[in-house]
Amino acid sequence: MATHAVKVKNEESHGGKGAELGHKVTGTIEAAKEFLHDVRIEMRQVTWPSREDVISTTGVVIATVFFFGVFLWLVDLAVQRGVAYVFKAFGV
């Protein structure tokens, strides 16, 4: 993996307008090209899931969201009725 230096200019010591940010990063077009090259190399090493994996995990996520949606709706309903009962008991 190639390494490259990025110049960091600390503007706090210079009292510049960007002092509240703490630093300003400057670079060159060559550094940007090298960064994109490194990104391309890393992306080739990624193991992508199969279509079947994506479909099955999406199904699990949808089922889980549905379950917790119904569960929280029931809890909300129970709490709402409980609070209404307490208010009625104290005459509020």
MOPAC internal coordinates of N, CA, C and O (Angstrom, degrees):
PM7 1SCF
backbone

  N    0.0000 0     0.00 0     0.00 0    0    0    0
  C    1.4571 1     0.00 0     0.00 0    1    0    0
  C    1.5127 1   108.76 1     0.00 0    2    1    0
  O    1.2310 1   121.27 1   -51.25 1    3    2    1
  N    1.2742 1   115.17 1   128.75 1    3    2    1
  C    1.4578 1   120.11 1  -178.30 1    5    3    2
  C    1.5148 1   109.80 1   -78.17 1    6    5    3
  O    1.2310 1   121.93 1   -37.48 1    7    6    5
  N    1.3272 1   113.91 1   142.52 1    7    6    5
  C    1.4598 1   118.35 1   176.49 1    9    7    6
  C    1.5148 1   108.23 1  -115.47 1   10    9    7
  O    1.2310 1   121.12 1   -30.47 1   11   10    9
  N    1.2903 1   115.46 1   149.53 1   11   10    9
  C    1.4502 1   120.35 1   178.65 1   13   11   10
  C    1.5096 1   108.96 1  -145.40 1   14   13   11
  O    1.2310 1   121.68 1   -26.82 1   15   14   13
  N    1.2996 1   114.39 1   153.18 1   15   14   13
  C    1.4574 1   120.24 1  -178.91 1   17   15   14
  C    1.5185 1   109.76 1   -91.73 1   18   17   15
  O    1.2310 1   121.04 1   -39.32 1   19   18   17
  N    1.3037 1   115.61 1   140.68 1   19   18   17
  C    1.4579 1   122.11 1   174.42 1   21   19   18
  C    1.5163 1   106.72 1  -117.71 1   22   21   19
  O    1.2310 1   120.96 1   -51.39 1   23   22   21
  N    1.3184 1   115.78 1   128.61 1   23   22   21
  C    1.4540 1   119.95 1  -179.94 1   25   23   22
  C    1.5189 1   109.45 1   -74.59 1   26   25   23
  O    1.2310 1   120.75 1   -51.07 1   27   26   25
  N    1.3118 1   116.17 1   128.93 1   27   26   25
  C    1.4566 1   121.59 1   176.41 1   29   27   26
  C    1.5187 1   106.95 1  -116.53 1   30   29   27
  O    1.2310 1   121.08 1   -57.22 1   31   30   29
  N    1.3045 1   115.54 1   122.78 1   31   30   29
  C    1.4537 1   120.96 1  -178.50 1   33   31   30
  C    1.5164 1   107.68 1  -106.69 1   34   33   31
  O    1.2310 1   120.31 1   -62.76 1   35   34   33
  N    1.3007 1   117.00 1   117.24 1   35   34   33
  C    1.4544 1   122.27 1   179.64 1   37   35   34
  C    1.5146 1   108.47 1   -85.75 1   38   37   35
  O    1.2310 1   120.89 1   -70.32 1   39   38   37
  N    1.3167 1   115.91 1   109.68 1   39   38   37
  C    1.4548 1   120.75 1  -176.42 1   41   39   38
  C    1.5226 1   112.55 1   -87.03 1   42   41   39
  O    1.2310 1   119.92 1   171.39 1   43   42   41
  N    1.3487 1   117.75 1    -8.61 1   43   42   41
  C    1.4547 1   118.99 1   178.21 1   45   43   42
  C    1.5212 1   110.20 1   -64.29 1   46   45   43
  O    1.2310 1   120.76 1   139.58 1   47   46   45
  N    1.3275 1   116.14 1   -40.42 1   47   46   45
  C    1.4553 1   119.33 1  -178.44 1   49   47   46
  C    1.5217 1   111.86 1   -72.45 1   50   49   47
  O    1.2310 1   120.28 1   157.38 1   51   50   49
  N    1.3396 1   117.07 1   -22.62 1   51   50   49
  C    1.4485 1   121.40 1  -179.09 1   53   51   50
  C    1.5340 1   111.98 1   -94.76 1   54   53   51
  O    1.2310 1   120.37 1   170.98 1   55   54   53
  N    1.3380 1   116.89 1    -9.02 1   55   54   53
  C    1.4547 1   120.36 1   179.28 1   57   55   54
  C    1.5110 1   112.96 1    69.04 1   58   57   55
  O    1.2310 1   120.09 1  -152.23 1   59   58   57
  N    1.3252 1   117.43 1    27.77 1   59   58   57
  C    1.4568 1   121.45 1  -178.40 1   61   59   58
  C    1.5124 1   112.34 1   -74.67 1   62   61   59
  O    1.2310 1   121.19 1    -5.74 1   63   62   61
  N    1.3306 1   115.33 1   174.26 1   63   62   61
  C    1.4603 1   121.30 1  -178.32 1   65   63   62
  C    1.5180 1   111.50 1   -63.81 1   66   65   63
  O    1.2310 1   119.62 1   147.62 1   67   66   65
  N    1.3421 1   118.34 1   -32.38 1   67   66   65
  C    1.4554 1   122.05 1  -178.93 1   69   67   66
  C    1.5156 1   113.90 1   -85.37 1   70   69   67
  O    1.2310 1   119.97 1  -161.88 1   71   70   69
  N    1.3219 1   117.67 1    18.12 1   71   70   69
  C    1.4591 1   120.93 1  -177.27 1   73   71   70
  C    1.5240 1   111.88 1   -60.53 1   74   73   71
  O    1.2310 1   119.98 1   148.45 1   75   74   73
  N    1.3375 1   117.65 1   -31.55 1   75   74   73
  C    1.4548 1   119.53 1   179.57 1   77   75   74
  C    1.5301 1   112.02 1   -67.25 1   78   77   75
  O    1.2310 1   119.79 1   156.98 1   79   78   77
  N    1.3226 1   118.01 1   -23.02 1   79   78   77
  C    1.4617 1   121.37 1   177.72 1   81   79   78
  C    1.5184 1   111.19 1   -81.63 1   82   81   79
  O    1.2310 1   119.36 1   153.77 1   83   82   81
  N    1.2916 1   118.82 1   -26.23 1   83   82   81
  C    1.4485 1   121.92 1   177.32 1   85   83   82
  C    1.5143 1   113.44 1    97.99 1   86   85   83
  O    1.2310 1   119.33 1   142.79 1   87   86   85
  N    1.3174 1   118.88 1   -37.21 1   87   86   85
  C    1.4555 1   120.61 1   179.82 1   89   87   86
  C    1.5222 1   110.51 1  -161.67 1   90   89   87
  O    1.2310 1   122.14 1   -17.39 1   91   90   89
  N    1.3302 1   113.51 1   162.61 1   91   90   89
  C    1.4562 1   119.96 1   178.49 1   93   91   90
  C    1.5216 1   107.13 1  -129.33 1   94   93   91
  O    1.2310 1   120.44 1   -50.50 1   95   94   93
  N    1.3319 1   116.76 1   129.50 1   95   94   93
  C    1.4522 1   121.44 1  -179.11 1   97   95   94
  C    1.5200 1   108.63 1   -96.25 1   98   97   95
  O    1.2310 1   120.66 1   -52.72 1   99   98   97
  N    1.3243 1   116.35 1   127.28 1   99   98   97
  C    1.4454 1   120.65 1   176.61 1  101   99   98
  C    1.5184 1   108.26 1  -120.36 1  102  101   99
  O    1.2310 1   120.01 1   -29.52 1  103  102  101
  N    1.3126 1   117.59 1   150.48 1  103  102  101
  C    1.4506 1   121.04 1  -179.77 1  105  103  102
  C    1.5124 1   110.59 1  -154.44 1  106  105  103
  O    1.2310 1   121.32 1     3.57 1  107  106  105
  N    1.3203 1   115.09 1  -176.43 1  107  106  105
  C    1.4512 1   120.57 1  -178.71 1  109  107  106
  C    1.5143 1   109.55 1  -121.11 1  110  109  107
  O    1.2310 1   121.35 1    -9.48 1  111  110  109
  N    1.3084 1   115.02 1   170.52 1  111  110  109
  C    1.4642 1   119.99 1   177.26 1  113  111  110
  C    1.5204 1   110.13 1   -64.09 1  114  113  111
  O    1.2310 1   120.36 1   144.00 1  115  114  113
  N    1.3447 1   116.92 1   -36.00 1  115  114  113
  C    1.4617 1   120.49 1   178.83 1  117  115  114
  C    1.5268 1   110.76 1   -63.43 1  118  117  115
  O    1.2310 1   120.37 1   140.58 1  119  118  117
  N    1.3229 1   116.90 1   -39.42 1  119  118  117
  C    1.4641 1   120.67 1   178.83 1  121  119  118
  C    1.5282 1   110.03 1   -65.71 1  122  121  119
  O    1.2310 1   120.14 1   141.58 1  123  122  121
  N    1.3281 1   117.33 1   -38.42 1  123  122  121
  C    1.4627 1   120.68 1   178.45 1  125  123  122
  C    1.5204 1   110.44 1   -65.94 1  126  125  123
  O    1.2310 1   120.65 1   138.79 1  127  126  125
  N    1.3498 1   116.36 1   -41.21 1  127  126  125
  C    1.4643 1   120.02 1   177.96 1  129  127  126
  C    1.5265 1   110.72 1   -62.79 1  130  129  127
  O    1.2310 1   120.73 1   137.75 1  131  130  129
  N    1.3365 1   116.21 1   -42.25 1  131  130  129
  C    1.4655 1   120.30 1   179.49 1  133  131  130
  C    1.5301 1   110.76 1   -64.51 1  134  133  131
  O    1.2310 1   120.95 1   140.05 1  135  134  133
  N    1.3289 1   115.79 1   -39.95 1  135  134  133
  C    1.4602 1   119.69 1   177.93 1  137  135  134
  C    1.5267 1   110.55 1   -61.59 1  138  137  135
  O    1.2310 1   120.04 1   132.89 1  139  138  137
  N    1.3313 1   117.53 1   -47.11 1  139  138  137
  C    1.4611 1   120.97 1   179.96 1  141  139  138
  C    1.5197 1   111.22 1   -64.27 1  142  141  139
  O    1.2310 1   119.86 1   144.77 1  143  142  141
  N    1.3235 1   117.88 1   -35.23 1  143  142  141
  C    1.4634 1   121.52 1   175.59 1  145  143  142
  C    1.5293 1   110.37 1   -63.12 1  146  145  143
  O    1.2310 1   120.70 1   135.73 1  147  146  145
  N    1.3412 1   116.28 1   -44.27 1  147  146  145
  C    1.4701 1   120.65 1   178.18 1  149  147  146
  C    1.5278 1   111.13 1   -63.28 1  150  149  147
  O    1.2310 1   120.37 1   140.88 1  151  150  149
  N    1.3290 1   116.90 1   -39.12 1  151  150  149
  C    1.4615 1   120.95 1   177.89 1  153  151  150
  C    1.5240 1   109.86 1   -62.64 1  154  153  151
  O    1.2310 1   120.38 1   135.94 1  155  154  153
  N    1.3230 1   116.89 1   -44.06 1  155  154  153
  C    1.4603 1   121.32 1   179.09 1  157  155  154
  C    1.5314 1   110.92 1   -59.76 1  158  157  155
  O    1.2310 1   120.33 1   136.94 1  159  158  157
  N    1.3234 1   116.97 1   -43.06 1  159  158  157
  C    1.4659 1   121.11 1   179.10 1  161  159  158
  C    1.5246 1   110.60 1   -63.69 1  162  161  159
  O    1.2310 1   120.26 1   135.28 1  163  162  161
  N    1.3222 1   117.10 1   -44.72 1  163  162  161
  C    1.4715 1   120.30 1  -179.91 1  165  163  162
  C    1.5241 1   111.87 1   -65.12 1  166  165  163
  O    1.2310 1   120.40 1   142.08 1  167  166  165
  N    1.3349 1   116.84 1   -37.92 1  167  166  165
  C    1.4622 1   119.84 1  -179.12 1  169  167  166
  C    1.5217 1   111.81 1   -66.37 1  170  169  167
  O    1.2310 1   119.99 1   152.67 1  171  170  169
  N    1.3316 1   117.62 1   -27.33 1  171  170  169
  C    1.4688 1   120.09 1   176.26 1  173  171  170
  C    1.5152 1   111.49 1   -69.42 1  174  173  171
  O    1.2310 1   120.04 1   158.26 1  175  174  173
  N    1.3228 1   117.53 1   -21.74 1  175  174  173
  C    1.4590 1   121.54 1  -178.35 1  177  175  174
  C    1.5289 1   112.97 1   -89.16 1  178  177  175
  O    1.2310 1   120.10 1   174.43 1  179  178  177
  N    1.3128 1   117.42 1    -5.57 1  179  178  177
  C    1.4629 1   121.80 1  -178.91 1  181  179  178
  C    1.5236 1   109.82 1   -72.73 1  182  181  179
  O    1.2310 1   120.54 1   -44.05 1  183  182  181
  N    1.3237 1   116.58 1   135.95 1  183  182  181
  C    1.4569 1   121.69 1   174.16 1  185  183  182
  C    1.5236 1   107.42 1   -94.67 1  186  185  183
  O    1.2310 1   120.72 1   -67.68 1  187  186  185
  N    1.3144 1   116.23 1   112.32 1  187  186  185
  C    1.4515 1   121.26 1  -177.09 1  189  187  186
  C    1.5252 1   109.90 1   -88.62 1  190  189  187
  O    1.2310 1   119.53 1   -37.22 1  191  190  189
  N    1.3388 1   118.50 1   142.78 1  191  190  189
  C    1.4684 1   120.45 1   178.51 1  193  191  190
  C    1.5271 1   111.14 1   -71.50 1  194  193  191
  O    1.2310 1   121.24 1   -25.36 1  195  194  193
  N    1.3184 1   115.23 1   154.64 1  195  194  193
  C    1.4614 1   119.60 1   177.59 1  197  195  194
  C    1.5343 1   109.67 1   -76.11 1  198  197  195
  O    1.2310 1   120.88 1   -12.89 1  199  198  197
  N    1.3178 1   115.93 1   167.11 1  199  198  197
  C    1.4649 1   120.69 1   178.96 1  201  199  198
  C    1.5240 1   110.81 1   -61.11 1  202  201  199
  O    1.2310 1   120.58 1   140.49 1  203  202  201
  N    1.3307 1   116.49 1   -39.51 1  203  202  201
  C    1.4681 1   120.94 1   179.75 1  205  203  202
  C    1.5300 1   110.99 1   -64.00 1  206  205  203
  O    1.2310 1   120.22 1   139.98 1  207  206  205
  N    1.3474 1   117.18 1   -40.02 1  207  206  205
  C    1.4607 1   120.56 1   177.56 1  209  207  206
  C    1.5208 1   111.19 1   -62.44 1  210  209  207
  O    1.2310 1   120.76 1   136.51 1  211  210  209
  N    1.3225 1   116.14 1   -43.49 1  211  210  209
  C    1.4651 1   120.39 1  -179.27 1  213  211  210
  C    1.5210 1   110.74 1   -64.55 1  214  213  211
  O    1.2310 1   120.25 1   137.40 1  215  214  213
  N    1.3344 1   117.12 1   -42.60 1  215  214  213
  C    1.4675 1   120.92 1  -179.61 1  217  215  214
  C    1.5192 1   110.44 1   -64.91 1  218  217  215
  O    1.2310 1   119.98 1   135.92 1  219  218  217
  N    1.3423 1   117.64 1   -44.08 1  219  218  217
  C    1.4638 1   119.72 1  -177.35 1  221  219  218
  C    1.5274 1   111.30 1   -68.45 1  222  221  219
  O    1.2310 1   119.62 1   137.17 1  223  222  221
  N    1.3311 1   118.34 1   -42.83 1  223  222  221
  C    1.4607 1   119.14 1   179.77 1  225  223  222
  C    1.5265 1   111.26 1   -69.22 1  226  225  223
  O    1.2310 1   119.94 1   147.66 1  227  226  225
  N    1.3351 1   117.72 1   -32.34 1  227  226  225
  C    1.4650 1   120.10 1   175.47 1  229  227  226
  C    1.5230 1   110.28 1   -64.64 1  230  229  227
  O    1.2310 1   120.24 1   139.74 1  231  230  229
  N    1.3159 1   117.14 1   -40.26 1  231  230  229
  C    1.4722 1   120.82 1   176.36 1  233  231  230
  C    1.5130 1   112.01 1   -61.62 1  234  233  231
  O    1.2310 1   120.65 1   138.76 1  235  234  233
  N    1.3310 1   116.37 1   -41.24 1  235  234  233
  C    1.4733 1   120.31 1   178.36 1  237  235  234
  C    1.5217 1   109.97 1   -63.92 1  238  237  235
  O    1.2310 1   120.04 1   137.66 1  239  238  237
  N    1.3224 1   117.53 1   -42.34 1  239  238  237
  C    1.4655 1   120.91 1   179.88 1  241  239  238
  C    1.5245 1   110.73 1   -63.97 1  242  241  239
  O    1.2310 1   119.87 1   135.86 1  243  242  241
  N    1.3218 1   117.85 1   -44.14 1  243  242  241
  C    1.4689 1   121.19 1  -179.97 1  245  243  242
  C    1.5245 1   110.55 1   -63.46 1  246  245  243
  O    1.2310 1   120.04 1   136.39 1  247  246  245
  N    1.3458 1   117.54 1   -43.61 1  247  246  245
  C    1.4692 1   121.06 1   179.02 1  249  247  246
  C    1.5247 1   111.02 1   -64.08 1  250  249  247
  O    1.2310 1   120.15 1   139.45 1  251  250  249
  N    1.3366 1   117.32 1   -40.55 1  251  250  249
  C    1.4621 1   120.85 1   179.83 1  253  251  250
  C    1.5230 1   111.11 1   -66.02 1  254  253  251
  O    1.2310 1   120.16 1   136.87 1  255  254  253
  N    1.3226 1   117.30 1   -43.13 1  255  254  253
  C    1.4665 1   120.65 1   178.55 1  257  255  254
  C    1.5200 1   110.17 1   -63.03 1  258  257  255
  O    1.2310 1   119.80 1   138.14 1  259  258  257
  N    1.3286 1   117.99 1   -41.86 1  259  258  257
  C    1.4609 1   121.23 1   178.20 1  261  259  258
  C    1.5301 1   110.43 1   -62.25 1  262  261  259
  O    1.2310 1   120.39 1   133.36 1  263  262  261
  N    1.3510 1   116.85 1   -46.64 1  263  262  261
  C    1.4674 1   121.01 1  -179.38 1  265  263  262
  C    1.5224 1   111.00 1   -58.71 1  266  265  263
  O    1.2310 1   120.62 1   129.37 1  267  266  265
  N    1.3386 1   116.42 1   -50.63 1  267  266  265
  C    1.4615 1   118.71 1  -177.80 1  269  267  266
  C    1.5232 1   111.80 1   -70.37 1  270  269  267
  O    1.2310 1   119.48 1   151.62 1  271  270  269
  N    1.3154 1   118.59 1   -28.38 1  271  270  269
  C    1.4643 1   120.36 1   174.49 1  273  271  270
  C    1.5149 1   111.38 1   -63.26 1  274  273  271
  O    1.2310 1   120.52 1   133.70 1  275  274  273
  N    1.3385 1   116.62 1   -46.30 1  275  274  273
  C    1.4666 1   121.09 1   178.58 1  277  275  274
  C    1.5241 1   110.11 1   -66.35 1  278  277  275
  O    1.2310 1   120.54 1   136.55 1  279  278  277
  N    1.3476 1   116.57 1   -43.45 1  279  278  277
  C    1.4601 1   121.05 1  -179.96 1  281  279  278
  C    1.5290 1   111.15 1   -59.30 1  282  281  279
  O    1.2310 1   120.20 1   131.40 1  283  282  281
  N    1.3247 1   117.23 1   -48.60 1  283  282  281
  C    1.4664 1   119.93 1  -178.83 1  285  283  282
  C    1.5226 1   111.75 1   -69.04 1  286  285  283
  O    1.2310 1   119.96 1   149.33 1  287  286  285
  N    1.3285 1   117.69 1   -30.67 1  287  286  285
  C    1.4613 1   120.17 1   175.04 1  289  287  286
  C    1.5240 1   109.74 1   -64.11 1  290  289  287
  O    1.2310 1   119.96 1   136.89 1  291  290  289
  N    1.3367 1   117.68 1   -43.11 1  291  290  289
  C    1.4623 1   121.21 1   178.57 1  293  291  290
  C    1.5258 1   111.71 1   -66.05 1  294  293  291
  O    1.2310 1   120.10 1   139.40 1  295  294  293
  N    1.3294 1   117.42 1   -40.60 1  295  294  293
  C    1.4672 1   120.42 1   177.40 1  297  295  294
  C    1.5199 1   109.52 1   -63.70 1  298  297  295
  O    1.2310 1   119.78 1   136.57 1  299  298  297
  N    1.3244 1   118.03 1   -43.43 1  299  298  297
  C    1.4594 1   121.91 1   178.93 1  301  299  298
  C    1.5289 1   110.42 1   -61.10 1  302  301  299
  O    1.2310 1   120.53 1   137.49 1  303  302  301
  N    1.3236 1   116.60 1   -42.51 1  303  302  301
  C    1.4585 1   121.05 1   178.70 1  305  303  302
  C    1.5273 1   110.94 1   -62.34 1  306  305  303
  O    1.2310 1   120.41 1   136.05 1  307  306  305
  N    1.3390 1   116.82 1   -43.95 1  307  306  305
  C    1.4678 1   120.94 1   179.44 1  309  307  306
  C    1.5270 1   111.16 1   -64.38 1  310  309  307
  O    1.2310 1   120.02 1   136.61 1  311  310  309
  N    1.3183 1   117.56 1   -43.39 1  311  310  309
  C    1.4664 1   120.49 1   179.61 1  313  311  310
  C    1.5184 1   110.25 1   -65.96 1  314  313  311
  O    1.2310 1   120.36 1   139.17 1  315  314  313
  N    1.3193 1   116.92 1   -40.83 1  315  314  313
  C    1.4631 1   120.57 1   179.17 1  317  315  314
  C    1.5298 1   110.58 1   -60.56 1  318  317  315
  O    1.2310 1   120.72 1   134.39 1  319  318  317
  N    1.3215 1   116.23 1   -45.61 1  319  318  317
  C    1.4798 1   118.97 1   179.41 1  321  319  318
  C    1.5244 1   111.57 1   -68.74 1  322  321  319
  O    1.2310 1   120.46 1   145.01 1  323  322  321
  N    1.3337 1   116.72 1   -34.99 1  323  322  321
  C    1.4677 1   119.96 1   177.47 1  325  323  322
  C    1.5152 1   111.82 1   -64.81 1  326  325  323
  O    1.2310 1   120.28 1   136.80 1  327  326  325
  N    1.3213 1   117.07 1   -43.20 1  327  326  325
  C    1.4582 1   120.78 1   178.72 1  329  327  326
  C    1.5326 1   109.91 1   -66.10 1  330  329  327
  O    1.2310 1   120.14 1   138.94 1  331  330  329
  N    1.3207 1   117.35 1   -41.06 1  331  330  329
  C    1.4671 1   120.44 1   177.72 1  333  331  330
  C    1.5295 1   110.63 1   -62.30 1  334  333  331
  O    1.2310 1   119.88 1   141.44 1  335  334  333
  N    1.3399 1   117.83 1   -38.56 1  335  334  333
  C    1.4719 1   121.43 1   178.01 1  337  335  334
  C    1.5151 1   111.00 1   -65.19 1  338  337  335
  O    1.2310 1   120.48 1   136.99 1  339  338  337
  N    1.3309 1   116.70 1   -43.01 1  339  338  337
  C    1.4816 1   120.31 1   179.26 1  341  339  338
  C    1.5145 1   110.15 1   -63.73 1  342  341  339
  O    1.2310 1   120.02 1   135.98 1  343  342  341
  N    1.3291 1   117.57 1   -44.02 1  343  342  341
  C    1.4641 1   120.43 1   178.46 1  345  343  342
  C    1.5165 1   111.17 1   -61.95 1  346  345  343
  O    1.2310 1   120.30 1   140.44 1  347  346  345
  N    1.3269 1   117.02 1   -39.56 1  347  346  345
  C    1.4512 1   120.74 1   179.82 1  349  347  346
  C    1.5203 1   110.37 1   -68.03 1  350  349  347
  O    1.2310 1   120.55 1   141.62 1  351  350  349
  N    1.3476 1   116.56 1   -38.38 1  351  350  349
  C    1.4663 1   120.44 1  -179.37 1  353  351  350
  C    1.5233 1   111.72 1   -65.59 1  354  353  351
  O    1.2310 1   119.84 1   145.67 1  355  354  353
  N    1.3238 1   117.91 1   -34.33 1  355  354  353
  C    1.4636 1   121.16 1  -179.65 1  357  355  354
  C    1.5138 1   112.24 1   -95.17 1  358  357  355
  O    1.2310 1   120.15 1  -176.50 1  359  358  357
  N    1.3211 1   117.32 1     3.50 1  359  358  357
  C    1.4668 1   120.70 1   175.43 1  361  359  358
  C    1.5162 1   114.06 1    72.34 1  362  361  359
  O    1.2310 1   120.24 1  -148.53 1  363  362  361
  N    1.3065 1   117.15 1    31.47 1  363  362  361
  C    1.4704 1   119.40 1   179.61 1  365  363  362
  C    1.4901 1   109.56 1   -94.00 1  366  365  363
  O    1.2310 1   120.10 1   180.00 1  367  366  365

